[in-house]
Amino acid sequence: MSVSLFKRQCLSLLDTLDPDGLVITKRGKPAARVIPIRSARSSLIGSLKGKLRIHGGIGSTGLKWDAEP
């Protein structure tokens, strides 16, 4: 896509940007690439499912102690 076309349609192009991004050309040669920013949060949700195991009580330290004198 040429720089002049990108300038005219910038906002609408950003709304419809695909994951591969967009290459902007200047005088027929690649000048820049616009790529979407991935949300780090969405990739973290559920990423440890099935990889962690809880032994004992979830609020326990694993140590037995008595707070009474």
C-alpha positions, 0 to 999 in steps of 0.5 A, a space after each residue: 500500500 502506498 504512503 498516500 493511500 495509507 494517509 487517506 485511509 489510516 483510521 479505517 485501516 487500523 480498525 480492520 488490521 489483520 494479524 499479519 499487519 500491513 506493509 506501507 511502500 514509498 515509491 514502490 519500495 517497502 518503507 514500514 510495517 504496521 502490525 497489531 499489538 497483541 494483548 498479553 493478558 489474553 494469552 495468560 488466561 488458562 496458560 497454566 491449566 493442567 500444569 499446576 497441582 495443589 497439595 494440601 489446603 490452598 491457604 496453608 503454609 504446610 507448617 503446623 503452628 500454635 498461636 496460643 501460649 
